[in-house]
Amino acid sequence: MPQTMTFDEKLATSNKACALLDAGDREGYSRLMRSIPMPPYLAKIAKEKIGVDFLINGGWNLIEAEAEFGQNWLTK
């Protein structure tokens, strides 16, 4: 289950992901970046422009969007 992160945790995770990308591990980079909670405004735009399936099937951490928009916001 995705969990919230402090700003420092988000930054540290992002830095680790960038190090993986620099080392050629694109899959590891992508996995770590998806573990960082997507900001609610970006999740809303992605839902509207790209679609719900992108968010559901992409493994994105949507905990902050759920906190702001409600637990069933993707299906509304």
N, C-alpha and C positions, 0 to 999 in steps of 0.2 A: 504494500500500500504506500503510495507516495506520501511524503511528509513535508512539512514546512521547513524552511531553511532561513537562517539569519543572513544578512547581507554578507558577512565575512565567510560563511559557509558557501554561499553562492559564488563568491569570488574565488575561493580556494578550489572549488569544484571546476570552475571555468578554467583556472590556471592549469589544473591537472589535465583537463580535456585538451587544452592547447598543446601541452607537452606531448600528449599521445599523438596528436595530429602532426606535430613536428617530427615525431619518430616514425611517421608513416602508418599509424594505426587509426585509420578513418572510422572503423567500426567502433572502437573504444571511445574515440572522440564523440561520435554521434550518441552513443549510449549515455555517456556522462552528461552531455549537454541536454538530453531529453529528461534527465533526472532533476535538473534545476526547474523549479516551478515556473511555468510560463506566466508572465504578467497577464492579469485579467483582460486588459485592453487588447493585447495581442491575440489572446485566445478567442475573444469575441470577433475580431477581424478575421482570424483564420476560419472560424465557424461560418461566417457570412460569405467570405470570398473563396475559400478552398473547399469547405464542407466538413460535416461532422465526421465522416469516415477517416479523414486525414488525422483528426485529433484522437479518435478512438483507437484506430489501428496503428498509429504512430508511436504509441507508448509514452506520450507526453505526460509530464507531471502537471495536472490541472487543479491541484489542491487550492491554489489561491483564487482561481476563477470560480471554483465551487463555493468557496467561502464568501465571495462577493455576489455571485449570481444565484446561488442555491444549488443543491445537489443534483437536480434534474435539469439544469440549464441547457445541456446539450440536446435534449429531446424536446424542448419547448419551441 
